[in-house]
Amino acid sequence: MAAPGTLWLVALFLVPAYAILAVAFGGVDPILRTAEPAWNPVDWDFGAMRNVLDRVFTGDLAHVFVRTGLFALLALAGCFAIGYPVAYYVARVAGRTRGVLLVLLVLPFWISYLMRMLAWVNLLQTDGLVNRVLEWLHLGSGSRNWLDGDWPTVVMGLIYGYVPFFILPLYAALERLDWRLLEASRDLGASRFWTFVKVTLPLSVPGLMAASVIVVLPMCGDYYTNTYLTGGSPRTEMVGNQIEFFLRGTSQPQTGASLVIILMVFLMVAMAYYLITIARSQRDGARA
Amino acid sequence: MTGPRVGTSRRDFIVRGAQLAAVLGIGAPLLQACGGDDDDEAVTEPIDDGLEPEAGPLRVFNYSDYVNPDVVASFEEKYGVKVEITTFDVDAEALTKLASGSVEVDLHHSCAPNTLNRLIAGGLLQPLNKSYLPNAANVLAAFDDPWYDPGSQYTVPYTLFSSGIGYRADRIDPALVETAGWDILWDPTYKGVTSILDDYREGLAMAMLRRGLTDVNTTDEEVIRQAGADLRELTGLMNIKVNIEGYKDVPEGVTDLAHTWSGDMIGGAYSYLPEGTDPSVLGWWYPSDGVGIVNNDCMGVISNAKSPVLAHLYMNHLLDAANAELNFEWLGYLPPIDGLDADYLIAQGYVPENLRSAVLTNDIVAKGLRFEPLPIEADQIWEEEWSKFNAG
């Protein structure tokens, strides 16, 4: 029974992950300067990894990792602020319009991410629609340069790009909630607010965690959102941009692969926390 | 800094990879992508004379929007074949994809001279048969025996360009740009409206030229590190943007000053200026002493091309003087063809008078500095400094 799952895991995770290790600890073709993976661990050379670790923990790449993490956390907060009410509404309130709303939520996936980012470039230009609307609402002079390499634009782009991925798993979790528990809470005298805080929110934690993992992982590897929305400003460089630079034709692909491994380790820590939380939640649920 | 570890050969890697795949029973597509197709043997001799063109399609590997579609269409019509264009973003990416076999094409449309030696040594290009290239006689004499391809055995030149500063002459006094030169890119008066090329060789070399250093192929670590430090100043001082969008950002007025290529200003003047805007709003600066970067792209036939005759005929088509002129009209990048000088191009209305200096002269080509291949250890220092600059 486990064979398909095992095959899936081996083909789509273990083999690619091992290939990255082989590149990170391998060499470079002396003529073409392309990666020459070391498939045998006996041949592994850790020089490039040591150099990258120095740069990540004590050098210039430290703030790239910190910046990437902050962008992802801020965008996650934005996804929560927008996504939770939407998912809650669709799961709890929408009724017969639920199907239409779900279709609308899926609709952005029909257009490529890059196309949607390019559309934002037009909207955010100095003479673009965003400034015109803000001016019309008397919320600004209408001349703000949103594409000037500032972090809020990047975070906005990440939120816009990933919020549908946040809403759908959260909706699935909320839709499965035992709503009788909420009714019991109200029957026992809790207000709507406290019912939400004490019952609904704790019960949504597994769904929130799943949604968070689904958006944070790709956000941390994202490199095109900031490229498009800042005109290539070094002030918003993310880890993904550094990986792209080193793996897209430099003479040190091991550096790019080493960065991938370091990013994976950071994300695995977050993933482990998610798995522990889910296990704990299921254990508590079984006890109840 | 880690140097290259030359342990296993390319063939060893493929064999060992295949063994691993056999053990795991999977991964064949990955390894095939790494190793290429064994059926396609690399060619080390030119094709024979007098062969009939293949049925096509002709598969071309090129930058996006780097050839006039009308010129391609006229080739398709002339030979009754389809041309399929696969694109890449940067030269090194093209080399990586060709080396890994992840793209299968017949013609490299735009390879850079400083990586050409790797394409040739790696057996990725085949020698040309010049009997299919009579229009090569139209090419400037300077390219009869180019430094990067002695005797033009493997390539013909496609475009010729210099690196300089494209700017808005209606917002910045041209005399000021002329006086300041490269220093103007460090002038905080233009903070937020300045960009430099997203190319590690171009960016770092520009910082070296600013200091009066003309060895743009230096292996001196101290010089390279200093250039990187100079570029890092730009992040806070100028809120610099690093991209290759100067061809549209300057004409559209998003950027006032752009370290960019000469062809970008000529092409941008006609393709990206808002309607009703006179091309005189654009300016171009190149070092007045003629000591700046001059570069060219060139075309070559891939060693395992399925349509090598068509690939030769395509190159010949682009070297035809009329087609080259048509291509320039659309692209803005100068083909190194006899007769296409500034006087002629301005008279034809292809280049506005104020961008005359963006058309390369024999003098600029003769004095220009060229990017040459770097030893791998030095190349890695250049790359690391560029990475540090981009890290912000």
Chai-1 contact restraints between the chains, C-beta under 6 A:
chainA,res_idxA,chainB,res_idxB,connection_type,confidence,min_distance_angstrom,max_distance_angstrom,comment,restraint_id
A,A11,B,I26,contact,1.0,0.0,6.0,A-B,restraint_1
A,V15,B,G27,contact,1.0,0.0,6.0,A-B,restraint_2
A,G27,B,P4,contact,1.0,0.0,6.0,A-B,restraint_3
A,G27,B,R5,contact,1.0,0.0,6.0,A-B,restraint_4
A,G27,B,G7,contact,1.0,0.0,6.0,A-B,restraint_5
A,V28,B,P4,contact,1.0,0.0,6.0,A-B,restraint_6
A,D29,B,R10,contact,1.0,0.0,6.0,A-B,restraint_7
A,P30,B,P4,contact,1.0,0.0,6.0,A-B,restraint_8
A,P30,B,V6,contact,1.0,0.0,6.0,A-B,restraint_9
A,I31,B,R118,contact,1.0,0.0,6.0,A-B,restraint_10
A,I31,B,A121,contact,1.0,0.0,6.0,A-B,restraint_11
A,I31,B,G122,contact,1.0,0.0,6.0,A-B,restraint_12
A,L32,B,A99,contact,1.0,0.0,6.0,A-B,restraint_13
A,L32,B,R118,contact,1.0,0.0,6.0,A-B,restraint_14
A,L32,B,G122,contact,1.0,0.0,6.0,A-B,restraint_15
A,T34,B,T96,contact,1.0,0.0,6.0,A-B,restraint_16
A,T34,B,A99,contact,1.0,0.0,6.0,A-B,restraint_17
A,E36,B,F13,contact,1.0,0.0,6.0,A-B,restraint_18
A,W39,B,R16,contact,1.0,0.0,6.0,A-B,restraint_19
A,W39,B,L20,contact,1.0,0.0,6.0,A-B,restraint_20
A,D43,B,G7,contact,1.0,0.0,6.0,A-B,restraint_21
A,D45,B,R5,contact,1.0,0.0,6.0,A-B,restraint_22
A,G47,B,T2,contact,1.0,0.0,6.0,A-B,restraint_23
A,A48,B,T2,contact,1.0,0.0,6.0,A-B,restraint_24
A,N51,B,T2,contact,1.0,0.0,6.0,A-B,restraint_25
A,D60,B,K388,contact,1.0,0.0,6.0,A-B,restraint_26
A,D60,B,A391,contact,1.0,0.0,6.0,A-B,restraint_27
A,V64,B,A391,contact,1.0,0.0,6.0,A-B,restraint_28
A,D148,B,G192,contact,1.0,0.0,6.0,A-B,restraint_29
A,G149,B,N239,contact,1.0,0.0,6.0,A-B,restraint_30
A,G231,B,K241,contact,1.0,0.0,6.0,A-B,restraint_31
A,G231,B,N243,contact,1.0,0.0,6.0,A-B,restraint_32
A,G232,B,D198,contact,1.0,0.0,6.0,A-B,restraint_33
A,G232,B,K241,contact,1.0,0.0,6.0,A-B,restraint_34
A,G232,B,V242,contact,1.0,0.0,6.0,A-B,restraint_35
A,G232,B,N243,contact,1.0,0.0,6.0,A-B,restraint_36
A,S233,B,K241,contact,1.0,0.0,6.0,A-B,restraint_37
A,P234,B,T235,contact,1.0,0.0,6.0,A-B,restraint_38
A,P234,B,N390,contact,1.0,0.0,6.0,A-B,restraint_39
A,P234,B,G392,contact,1.0,0.0,6.0,A-B,restraint_40
A,R235,B,G392,contact,1.0,0.0,6.0,A-B,restraint_41
A,E237,B,N390,contact,1.0,0.0,6.0,A-B,restraint_42
A,E237,B,A391,contact,1.0,0.0,6.0,A-B,restraint_43
A,E237,B,G392,contact,1.0,0.0,6.0,A-B,restraint_44
A,R248,B,E93,contact,1.0,0.0,6.0,A-B,restraint_45
A,G249,B,A92,contact,1.0,0.0,6.0,A-B,restraint_46
A,G249,B,E93,contact,1.0,0.0,6.0,A-B,restraint_47
A,G249,B,T96,contact,1.0,0.0,6.0,A-B,restraint_48
A,T250,B,E383,contact,1.0,0.0,6.0,A-B,restraint_49
A,S251,B,I376,contact,1.0,0.0,6.0,A-B,restraint_50
A,S251,B,D379,contact,1.0,0.0,6.0,A-B,restraint_51
A,S251,B,Q380,contact,1.0,0.0,6.0,A-B,restraint_52
A,Q252,B,Q380,contact,1.0,0.0,6.0,A-B,restraint_53
